[in-house]
Amino acid sequence: KQISGTSNVSQCIYIALSEAADTPLATWTALVTEITGAGGLARNTGVYASTGVGAWTVIYTFACTGSYTVRATGLHWKSTSGSNGNMLAAVLFGTPVTLINGDSLQVTWTCSVA
């Protein structure tokens, strides 16, 4: 069984963003008010790299085509923006990131299990 408690062979390589200032809870199964649709910040496929036994990174650079204040990110095993029940982890940024058209934002997830 996977971390989710059910058999799953999908990699957690999909990175999502949110403008919500909610502190992530262990009970979350989706990123609160995930940014979806137009604007260049919808959930996207990150680049996976193994960094050792039980350790890996997932990186994606978003290209913004709108105006957003990004406050959180989530790591998922499904590519569908706004979908529920497929989030491995979420984190609230220490400082919100304000983006306008033409800006980019690189998100790097560094993960490990023991």
C-alpha positions as CSV (number, residue, x, y, z in Angstrom):
1,K,0.0,0.0,0.0
2,Q,1.0,3.5,-0.6
3,I,1.1,6.5,1.8
4,S,-2.5,7.2,1.0
5,G,-3.5,3.8,2.4
6,T,-4.8,2.4,-0.9
7,S,-2.9,0.7,-3.7
8,N,-1.6,3.4,-6.1
9,V,1.3,3.4,-8.6
10,S,1.0,7.0,-9.6
11,Q,3.9,9.3,-8.8
12,C,3.3,12.5,-6.8
13,I,4.7,14.8,-9.5
14,Y,1.9,17.4,-10.0
15,I,2.3,20.8,-8.4
16,A,-0.6,23.1,-7.6
17,L,-0.8,26.6,-6.3
18,S,-3.4,28.5,-4.1
19,E,-4.1,32.1,-3.1
20,A,-5.7,30.9,0.2
21,A,-3.9,31.8,3.5
22,D,-5.2,28.8,5.3
23,T,-2.6,26.8,7.2
24,P,-2.6,23.3,5.7
25,L,-4.1,20.5,7.9
26,A,-3.1,16.8,7.9
27,T,-6.8,16.0,7.1
28,W,-6.7,18.0,3.8
29,T,-7.2,15.8,0.6
30,A,-7.1,18.8,-1.8
31,L,-5.5,22.2,-1.9
32,V,-7.9,24.9,-0.6
33,T,-9.0,27.3,-3.4
34,E,-6.5,25.8,-5.9
35,I,-5.7,28.1,-8.8
36,T,-7.3,26.5,-11.9
37,G,-7.9,27.5,-15.5
38,A,-6.3,30.4,-17.3
39,G,-3.5,32.5,-15.9
40,G,-0.6,30.1,-16.2
41,L,-0.7,28.8,-12.7
42,A,-2.9,25.7,-13.0
43,R,-1.6,22.4,-11.6
44,N,1.2,21.1,-13.7
45,T,3.7,18.2,-14.1
46,G,6.9,18.7,-12.2
47,V,10.3,17.2,-13.0
48,Y,11.1,14.3,-10.7
49,A,14.6,13.5,-9.5
50,S,15.8,10.9,-7.0
51,T,18.2,12.4,-4.5
52,G,19.0,9.2,-2.6
53,V,17.2,6.3,-0.9
54,G,13.7,7.5,0.1
55,A,14.5,11.1,-1.0
56,W,13.4,13.0,-4.1
57,T,12.6,16.4,-5.5
58,V,9.8,17.6,-7.8
59,I,10.4,21.0,-9.6
60,Y,8.2,23.1,-11.9
61,T,8.5,26.7,-13.1
62,F,5.1,28.4,-13.6
63,A,4.8,31.2,-16.2
64,C,2.2,33.7,-15.0
65,T,-0.2,35.4,-17.5
66,G,-2.4,37.2,-14.9
67,S,-2.2,38.8,-11.5
68,Y,-2.1,36.6,-8.4
69,T,-0.9,36.5,-4.8
70,V,0.3,32.9,-4.3
71,R,0.3,31.7,-0.7
72,A,0.5,27.9,-0.8
73,T,1.4,24.9,-2.9
74,G,0.3,21.3,-2.9
75,L,1.9,18.1,-4.3
76,H,-0.5,15.6,-6.0
77,W,-0.6,12.3,-7.8
78,K,-3.3,13.3,-10.3
79,S,-2.9,15.9,-13.0
80,T,-6.5,17.3,-12.9
81,S,-6.6,20.8,-11.5
82,G,-9.0,21.2,-8.6
83,S,-9.5,17.5,-8.1
84,N,-9.9,16.0,-4.6
85,G,-8.5,13.0,-2.8
86,N,-5.1,13.0,-4.4
87,M,-2.8,15.4,-2.4
88,L,0.3,14.1,-0.6
89,A,1.3,17.3,1.0
90,A,0.7,21.1,1.2
91,V,2.6,24.0,2.6
92,L,1.9,27.7,3.2
93,F,4.7,30.0,2.0
94,G,6.3,32.1,4.7
95,T,5.8,35.2,2.6
96,P,3.1,35.5,-0.1
97,V,4.4,35.7,-3.7
98,T,2.8,38.5,-5.8
99,L,2.9,37.8,-9.5
100,I,1.9,39.8,-12.6
101,N,1.8,38.9,-16.3
102,G,5.3,37.8,-17.4
103,D,6.5,36.7,-14.0
104,S,7.6,33.2,-13.3
105,L,7.6,31.1,-10.1
106,Q,9.7,28.0,-9.5
107,V,8.4,25.6,-6.9
108,T,10.7,22.9,-5.6
109,W,9.3,20.1,-3.4
110,T,12.0,18.3,-1.4
111,C,10.6,15.1,0.0
112,S,11.8,12.1,2.0
113,V,10.5,9.1,3.8
114,A,12.2,6.9,6.4
